[in-house]
Amino acid sequence: MLILGLILFGMLVGAAAQLILGRQSGRIDWTMAIVAGLVGSFVGGLLASLVAGDGLELRASGIIGSIVGAVIVTAIWRWARGRSAA
């Protein structure tokens, strides 16, 4: 059940990152949302929580760090995809 919750949270964070950056094709790419959300949540959320001194508990700093991490991962993904297509 925890794994399903993590995937759902990652998907929501990844979708939020795509909404922040703007959707390229008019809809959300759910594959990118899941991957960017999970990677961004792990890296950004973990770093933000540890820097803020919250440890591994679910706090606002971890959620904000997750969204920032997902935005960075999504931007890098789009940049890499654009370079390979050109």
All heavy atoms as an XYZ file, in Angstrom:
612
protein
N       0.824     -1.185      0.000
C       0.000      0.000      0.000
C       0.874      1.256      0.000
O       0.501      2.248     -0.610
C      -0.890     -0.053      1.241
C      -2.041      0.855      1.170
S      -3.085      0.320     -0.170
C      -4.520      1.193      0.171
N       2.007      1.203      0.662
C       2.920      2.338      0.695
C       3.457      2.642     -0.702
O       3.527      3.806     -1.102
C       4.081      2.068      1.658
C       5.159      3.143      1.714
C       4.588      4.434      2.277
C       6.327      2.671      2.540
N       3.803      1.604     -1.442
C       4.334      1.797     -2.790
C       3.287      2.444     -3.695
O       3.592      3.361     -4.460
C       4.829      0.464     -3.384
C       6.047     -0.016     -2.597
C       5.158      0.598     -4.862
C       6.530     -1.383     -2.964
N       2.053      2.008     -3.567
C       0.971      2.601     -4.354
C       0.781      4.073     -3.981
O       0.584      4.923     -4.848
C      -0.328      1.823     -4.137
C      -1.502      2.217     -5.003
C      -1.177      1.998     -6.470
C      -2.723      1.407     -4.618
N       0.875      4.392     -2.705
C       0.776      5.773     -2.251
C       1.917      6.629     -2.772
O       1.715      7.783     -3.160
N       3.131      6.067     -2.789
C       4.286      6.803     -3.316
C       4.145      7.082     -4.808
O       4.474      8.168     -5.285
C       5.574      6.026     -3.051
C       6.032      5.969     -1.597
C       7.220      5.030     -1.469
C       6.359      7.335     -1.079
N       3.650      6.092     -5.548
C       3.448      6.284     -6.987
C       2.382      7.346     -7.233
O       2.544      8.218     -8.084
C       3.092      4.952     -7.664
C       4.302      4.014     -7.642
C       2.615      5.164     -9.100
C       4.014      2.608     -8.091
N       1.300      7.308     -6.473
C       0.235      8.297     -6.624
C       0.739      9.696     -6.271
O       0.471     10.660     -6.992
C      -0.960      7.931     -5.754
C      -2.148      8.880     -5.827
C      -2.729      8.902     -7.230
C      -3.207      8.475     -4.829
N       1.499      9.817     -5.185
C       2.057     11.112     -4.792
C       3.016     11.618     -5.865
O       2.985     12.797     -6.235
C       2.773     11.003     -3.444
C       3.383     12.296     -2.982
C       2.583     13.323     -2.525
C       4.756     12.480     -3.013
C       3.139     14.521     -2.098
C       5.315     13.661     -2.597
C       4.506     14.685     -2.138
N       3.861     10.739     -6.382
C       4.796     11.117     -7.440
C       4.074     11.558     -8.695
O       4.482     12.522     -9.356
N       2.986     10.887     -9.022
C       2.211     11.252    -10.201
C       1.593     12.644    -10.038
O       1.621     13.459    -10.955
C       1.118     10.215    -10.448
C       0.345     10.424    -11.719
S      -0.783      9.074    -12.089
C      -1.866      9.115    -10.687
N       1.074     12.928     -8.863
C       0.480     14.240     -8.609
C       1.529     15.349     -8.620
O       1.298     16.432     -9.168
C      -0.275     14.231     -7.284
C      -1.529     13.355     -7.235
C      -2.099     13.315     -5.831
C      -2.549     13.847     -8.227
N       2.678     15.081     -8.026
C       3.759     16.074     -8.011
C       4.278     16.296     -9.429
O       4.533     17.431     -9.839
C       4.889     15.640     -7.052
C       6.137     16.473     -7.243
C       4.411     15.724     -5.620
N       4.429     15.231    -10.206
C       4.880     15.360    -11.594
C       3.883     16.119    -12.454
O       4.269     16.929    -13.304
N       2.599     15.884    -12.229
C       1.570     16.626    -12.964
C       1.606     18.102    -12.580
O       1.467     18.981    -13.440
C       0.194     16.032    -12.696
N       1.814     18.381    -11.305
C       1.930     19.772    -10.860
C       3.136     20.446    -11.511
O       3.065     21.616    -11.901
C       2.033     19.840     -9.340
N       4.229     19.722    -11.641
C       5.432     20.277    -12.280
C       5.151     20.622    -13.737
O       5.579     21.668    -14.226
C       6.587     19.287    -12.186
N       4.401     19.756    -14.432
C       4.074     20.041    -15.825
C       3.136     21.236    -15.936
O       3.238     22.032    -16.876
C       3.443     18.826    -16.482
C       4.436     17.723    -16.738
C       3.826     16.550    -17.467
O       2.920     16.710    -18.265
N       4.322     15.359    -17.183
N       2.231     21.389    -14.983
C       1.334     22.542    -14.997
C       2.101     23.828    -14.716
O       1.796     24.869    -15.288
C       0.214     22.348    -13.983
C      -0.807     21.260    -14.325
C      -1.780     21.066    -13.168
C      -1.548     21.592    -15.591
N       3.098     23.761    -13.840
C       3.914     24.938    -13.535
C       4.729     25.351    -14.757
O       4.813     26.535    -15.096
C       4.830     24.668    -12.320
C       3.980     24.574    -11.045
C       5.904     25.739    -12.188
C       4.727     24.063     -9.836
N       5.323     24.386    -15.443
C       6.148     24.681    -16.612
C       5.320     24.917    -17.874
O       5.842     25.435    -18.853
C       7.133     23.536    -16.878
C       8.259     23.378    -15.865
C       9.070     22.138    -16.172
C       9.144     24.600    -15.864
N       4.079     24.533    -17.864
C       3.226     24.648    -19.047
C       3.229     23.354    -19.829
O       4.274     22.735    -20.017
N       2.070     22.951    -20.249
C       1.947     21.703    -20.999
C       2.302     21.951    -22.456
O       1.829     22.895    -23.057
C       0.531     21.150    -20.874
C       0.223     20.744    -19.439
C      -1.189     20.359    -19.300
N      -1.944     21.631    -19.201
C      -3.237     21.715    -19.055
N      -3.963     20.627    -19.018
N      -3.840     22.880    -18.956
N       3.133     21.080    -23.017
C       3.589     21.261    -24.390
C       2.519     20.862    -25.401
O       2.298     21.554    -26.371
C       4.845     20.430    -24.645
C       6.055     20.981    -23.935
C       7.272     20.146    -24.204
O       7.185     18.953    -24.418
N       8.431     20.780    -24.180
N       1.872     19.762    -25.205
C       0.917     19.270    -26.197
C      -0.526     19.507    -25.771
O      -1.437     18.936    -26.350
C       1.154     17.783    -26.441
O       0.914     17.050    -25.250
N      -0.751     20.304    -24.754
C      -2.100     20.591    -24.312
C      -2.636     19.588    -23.312
O      -3.737     19.735    -22.810
N      -1.875     18.553    -23.023
C      -2.302     17.567    -22.030
C      -1.095     17.113    -21.225
O       0.041     17.368    -21.603
C      -2.986     16.375    -22.690
C      -2.122     15.644    -23.684
C      -2.905     14.542    -24.411
N      -2.060     13.897    -25.383
C      -1.251     12.881    -25.112
N      -1.191     12.398    -23.894
N      -0.501     12.349    -26.038
N      -1.367     16.434    -20.134
C      -0.289     15.982    -19.248
C       0.251     14.645    -19.748
O      -0.508     13.731    -20.036
C      -0.798     15.859    -17.804
C      -1.156     17.249    -17.270
C       0.229     15.183    -16.910
C      -1.763     17.239    -15.893
N       1.562     14.550    -19.856
C       2.234     13.293    -20.194
C       2.406     12.519    -18.891
O       3.260     12.829    -18.074
C       3.589     13.593    -20.843
C       4.344     12.341    -21.245
O       3.838     11.223    -21.023
O       5.454     12.488    -21.791
N       1.565     11.503    -18.694
C       1.537     10.806    -17.405
C       2.787      9.969    -17.150
O       3.189      9.791    -16.008
C       0.278      9.950    -17.289
C      -0.929     10.818    -17.161
C      -1.870     11.065    -18.102
C      -1.291     11.622    -16.025
N      -2.799     11.959    -17.633
C      -2.477     12.309    -16.360
C      -0.734     11.820    -14.773
C      -3.102     13.187    -15.469
C      -1.363     12.690    -13.892
C      -2.538     13.364    -14.241
N       3.427      9.482    -18.204
C       4.683      8.752    -18.006
C       5.741      9.683    -17.447
O       6.430      9.353    -16.483
C       5.164      8.151    -19.340
O       4.133      7.333    -19.888
C       6.431      7.346    -19.146
N       5.845     10.870    -18.052
C       6.797     11.861    -17.549
C       6.409     12.302    -16.145
O       7.275     12.528    -15.301
C       6.859     13.082    -18.474
C       7.894     14.097    -18.032
S       7.840     15.698    -18.861
C       7.937     15.282    -20.552
N       5.113     12.427    -15.887
C       4.652     12.863    -14.566
C       5.068     11.877    -13.481
O       5.544     12.278    -12.414
C       3.137     13.046    -14.567
N       4.899     10.588    -13.748
C       5.253      9.574    -12.743
C       6.760      9.560    -12.505
O       7.222      9.603    -11.361
C       4.737      8.182    -13.167
C       3.211      8.161    -13.117
C       5.320      7.089    -12.280
C       2.593      6.913    -13.691
N       7.537      9.517    -13.583
C       8.996      9.444    -13.437
C       9.546     10.710    -12.790
O      10.321     10.651    -11.826
C       9.668      9.179    -14.806
C      11.177      9.285    -14.707
C       9.271      7.821    -15.335
N       9.149     11.865    -13.316
C       9.651     13.134    -12.769
C       9.190     13.327    -11.335
O       9.936     13.823    -10.497
C       9.194     14.300    -13.633
N       7.968     12.920    -11.036
C       7.457     13.051     -9.677
C       8.200     12.174     -8.692
O       8.554     12.618     -7.595
N       8.459     10.936     -9.071
C       9.171     10.030     -8.163
C      10.621     10.456     -7.967
O      11.111     10.530     -6.836
C       9.098      8.592     -8.680
C       7.742      7.931     -8.600
C       7.780      6.557     -9.243
C       7.270      7.824     -7.160
N      11.307     10.766     -9.065
C      12.713     11.180     -8.953
C      12.813     12.530     -8.246
O      13.630     12.709     -7.342
C      13.379     11.231    -10.346
C      14.764     11.842    -10.276
C      13.443      9.839    -10.940
N      11.968     13.462     -8.639
C      11.984     14.781     -8.016
C      11.611     14.734     -6.552
O      12.188     15.437     -5.725
N      10.643     13.885     -6.214
C      10.246     13.750     -4.815
C      11.372     13.152     -3.981
O      11.622     13.586     -2.865
C       9.006     12.857     -4.689
O       7.893     13.514     -5.195
N      12.026     12.173     -4.550
C      13.096     11.531     -3.793
C      14.247     12.501     -3.557
O      14.670     12.713     -2.422
C      13.603     10.280     -4.514
C      14.696      9.582     -3.774
C      14.412      8.872     -2.622
C      15.996      9.665     -4.203
C      15.424      8.237     -1.920
C      17.012      9.040     -3.512
C      16.723      8.324     -2.369
N      14.716     13.111     -4.623
C      15.879     13.990     -4.503
C      15.512     15.307     -3.819
O      16.083     15.676     -2.801
C      16.506     14.250     -5.894
C      17.624     15.260     -5.808
C      17.006     12.956     -6.486
N      14.538     16.024     -4.386
C      14.178     17.334     -3.854
C      13.551     17.271     -2.481
O      13.885     18.047     -1.587
N      12.619     16.341     -2.294
C      11.942     16.218     -1.002
C      12.874     15.780      0.101
O      12.840     16.304      1.217
N      13.734     14.824     -0.192
C      14.673     14.338      0.811
C      15.665     15.432      1.187
O      15.909     15.676      2.372
C      15.413     13.106      0.290
C      16.419     12.475      1.240
C      15.713     11.919      2.466
C      17.186     11.376      0.539
N      16.220     16.111      0.185
C      17.186     17.176      0.480
C      16.543     18.324      1.248
O      17.120     18.836      2.211
C      17.812     17.691     -0.808
C      18.806     16.754     -1.489
C      19.283     17.364     -2.802
C      19.978     16.457     -0.591
N      15.350     18.750      0.841
C      14.678     19.859      1.528
C      14.335     19.491      2.967
O      14.484     20.303      3.879
C      13.426     20.274      0.769
N      13.876     18.265      3.183
C      13.527     17.832      4.534
C      14.755     17.765      5.431
O      14.707     18.162      6.597
C      12.844     16.466      4.499
O      11.581     16.570      3.912
N      15.856     17.261      4.887
C      17.063     17.143      5.699
C      17.693     18.502      5.972
O      18.182     18.753      7.069
C      18.056     16.198      5.022
C      17.616     14.735      4.965
C      18.637     13.908      4.197
C      17.388     14.162      6.344
N      17.671     19.396      4.987
C      18.224     20.738      5.189
C      17.390     21.514      6.197
O      17.923     22.243      7.037
C      18.329     21.497      3.843
C      18.613     22.967      4.050
C      19.401     20.868      2.976
N      16.064     21.367      6.142
C      15.176     22.080      7.063
C      15.203     21.469      8.465
O      14.679     22.069      9.402
C      13.747     22.084      6.523
N      15.791     20.302      8.607
C      15.870     19.666      9.912
C      14.625     18.889     10.294
O      14.431     18.543     11.452
N      13.763     18.586      9.315
C      12.540     17.841      9.595
C      12.759     16.339      9.617
O      11.859     15.591      9.989
C      11.470     18.162      8.529
C      11.007     19.596      8.601
O      11.127     20.199      9.683
O      10.524     20.105      7.580
N      13.903     15.901      9.177
C      14.140     14.468      9.104
C      13.354     13.872      7.955
O      13.183     14.495      6.923
N      12.848     12.679      8.148
C      12.119     11.998      7.090
C      10.613     12.058      7.283
O       9.877     11.292      6.691
C      12.589     10.544      6.998
C      14.056     10.369      6.628
C      14.438      8.907      6.645
C      14.366     10.986      5.280
N      10.117     12.980      8.092
C       8.683     13.119      8.300
C       8.072     13.931      7.168
O       8.739     14.741      6.536
C       8.418     13.806      9.633
C       8.900     12.999     10.818
C       8.648     13.713     12.132
O       7.862     14.678     12.134
O       9.228     13.309     13.126
N       6.787     13.730      6.930
C       6.079     14.473      5.892
C       5.755     15.863      6.410
O       4.940     16.043      7.304
C       4.792     13.744      5.482
C       3.981     14.397      4.370
C       4.805     14.447      3.094
C       2.692     13.649      4.147
N       6.437     16.840      5.878
C       6.246     18.240      6.271
C       6.151     19.090      5.022
O       6.422     18.638      3.913
C       7.425     18.735      7.116
C       7.656     17.994      8.398
C       6.697     18.506      9.476
N       6.727     17.675     10.648
C       7.430     17.923     11.734
N       8.190     18.984     11.795
N       7.357     17.106     12.753
N       5.810     20.343      5.201
C       5.672     21.253      4.063
C       6.988     21.417      3.299
O       6.992     21.523      2.072
C       5.179     22.611      4.541
N       8.099     21.419      4.013
C       9.392     21.577      3.335
C       9.655     20.413      2.384
O      10.202     20.605      1.297
C      10.525     21.692      4.354
O      10.625     20.509      5.124
N       9.263     19.226      2.758
C       9.446     18.065      1.885
C       8.546     18.111      0.669
O       8.950     17.742     -0.441
N       7.316     18.587      0.854
C       6.385     18.683     -0.273
C       6.852     19.758     -1.252
O       6.856     19.542     -2.467
C       4.957     18.961      0.235
C       4.468     17.751      1.037
C       4.014     19.258     -0.920
C       3.164     17.971      1.756
N       7.269     20.903     -0.734
C       7.778     21.967     -1.600
C       9.046     21.501     -2.310
O       9.221     21.733     -3.505
C       8.028     23.251     -0.789
C       6.700     23.813     -0.302
C       8.797     24.291     -1.614
C       6.815     24.916      0.719
N       9.924     20.828     -1.589
C      11.139     20.287     -2.205
C      10.821     19.263     -3.279
O      11.491     19.194     -4.307
N       9.771     18.473     -3.074
C       9.352     17.492     -4.072
C       8.897     18.173     -5.348
O       9.241     17.749     -6.451
C       8.216     16.635     -3.525
O       8.629     15.877     -2.423
N       8.113     19.226     -5.204
C       7.628     19.939     -6.380
C       8.781     20.618     -7.116
O       8.868     20.548     -8.347
C       6.531     20.949     -5.993
C       5.296     20.191     -5.505
C       6.175     21.857     -7.160
C       4.213     21.050     -4.920
N       9.687     21.242     -6.375
C      10.846     21.893     -7.005
C      11.712     20.853     -7.710
O      12.151     21.061     -8.850
C      11.669     22.679     -5.958
C      12.999     23.143     -6.532
C      10.876     23.856     -5.437
N      11.931     19.715     -7.065
C      12.711     18.645     -7.695
C      12.046     18.121     -8.959
O      12.713     17.882     -9.968
N      10.728     17.966     -8.930
C      10.002     17.485    -10.106
C      10.029     18.514    -11.234
O      10.121     18.141    -12.407
C       8.562     17.149     -9.732
N       9.966     19.792    -10.897
C      10.063     20.845    -11.926
C      11.434     20.776    -12.593
O      11.542     20.869    -13.824
C       9.801     22.242    -11.316
C      10.229     23.347    -12.257
C       8.334     22.391    -10.947
N      12.478     20.599    -11.817
C      13.833     20.514    -12.373
C      13.974     19.281    -13.259
O      14.498     19.363    -14.370
C      14.883     20.525    -11.241
C      14.905     21.900    -10.566
C      16.272     20.155    -11.774
C      15.709     21.949     -9.284
N      13.485     18.132    -12.791
C      13.572     16.901    -13.579
C      12.764     17.040    -14.870
O      13.224     16.629    -15.943
C      13.101     15.686    -12.752
C      12.946     14.452    -13.615
C      14.070     15.410    -11.616
N      11.572     17.626    -14.797
C      10.740     17.807    -15.984
C      11.413     18.750    -16.980
O      11.400     18.494    -18.192
C       9.354     18.361    -15.599
O       8.735     17.449    -14.686
C       8.464     18.529    -16.808
N      12.010     19.832    -16.493
C      12.703     20.772    -17.381
C      13.887     20.096    -18.063
O      14.105     20.288    -19.275
C      13.154     21.996    -16.596
N      14.649     19.313    -17.327
C      15.788     18.600    -17.915
C      15.301     17.580    -18.937
O      15.886     17.438    -20.014
C      16.644     17.937    -16.810
C      17.357     19.010    -15.997
C      17.643     16.956    -17.403
C      18.041     18.476    -14.748
N      14.222     16.875    -18.628
C      13.658     15.873    -19.541
C      13.231     16.539    -20.852
O      13.538     16.048    -21.935
C      12.466     15.204    -18.880
C      11.832     14.072    -19.634
C      11.598     13.989    -20.972
C      11.336     12.868    -19.085
N      10.965     12.823    -21.276
C      10.798     12.119    -20.132
C      11.259     12.372    -17.794
C      10.197     10.881    -19.932
C      10.666     11.135    -17.603
C      10.152     10.389    -18.650
N      12.522     17.667    -20.752
C      12.071     18.368    -21.959
C      13.253     18.903    -22.758
O      13.253     18.858    -23.982
C      11.143     19.517    -21.587
C       9.790     19.050    -21.150
C       8.913     20.225    -20.848
N       7.581     19.801    -20.422
C       6.640     20.630    -20.042
N       6.873     21.938    -20.019
N       5.479     20.169    -19.683
N      14.271     19.424    -22.072
C      15.445     19.936    -22.752
C      16.157     18.803    -23.500
O      16.549     18.971    -24.654
C      16.389     20.580    -21.741
C      17.671     21.046    -22.330
C      17.888     22.163    -23.076
C      18.927     20.387    -22.235
N      19.201     22.252    -23.442
C      19.864     21.167    -22.948
C      19.353     19.218    -21.607
C      21.205     20.790    -23.057
C      20.690     18.853    -21.717
C      21.596     19.648    -22.433
N      16.322     17.648    -22.852
C      16.995     16.514    -23.477
C      16.190     15.977    -24.650
O      16.756     15.612    -25.689
C      17.237     15.414    -22.449
N      14.888     15.937    -24.516
C      14.034     15.444    -25.598
C      14.091     16.409    -26.788
O      14.112     15.984    -27.933
C      12.595     15.280    -25.142
C      11.743     14.602    -26.190
C      10.289     14.564    -25.879
N       9.991     14.010    -24.588
C       8.763     13.989    -24.080
N       7.759     14.496    -24.756
N       8.532     13.482    -22.887
N      14.122     17.702    -26.509
C      14.215     18.696    -27.569
C      15.540     18.659    -28.301
O      15.607     18.859    -29.510
N      16.603     18.377    -27.573
C      17.941     18.281    -28.199
C      18.042     17.071    -29.083
O      18.649     17.119    -30.139
C      19.010     18.195    -27.120
C      19.621     19.507    -26.773
C      20.730     19.295    -25.788
N      21.957     18.861    -26.453
C      23.011     19.635    -26.631
N      22.972     20.870    -26.201
N      24.079     19.189    -27.209
N      17.486     15.940    -28.638
C      17.600     14.717    -29.432
C      16.706     14.761    -30.665
O      16.988     14.116    -31.657
C      17.265     13.483    -28.582
O      15.909     13.515    -28.190
N      15.607     15.527    -30.621
C      14.714     15.629    -31.763
C      15.264     16.585    -32.822
O      14.927     16.485    -33.986
C      13.341     16.120    -31.309
N      16.107     17.488    -32.398
C      16.617     18.492    -33.353
C      17.826     18.018    -34.111
O      18.417     17.108    -34.093
C      17.008     19.759    -32.593
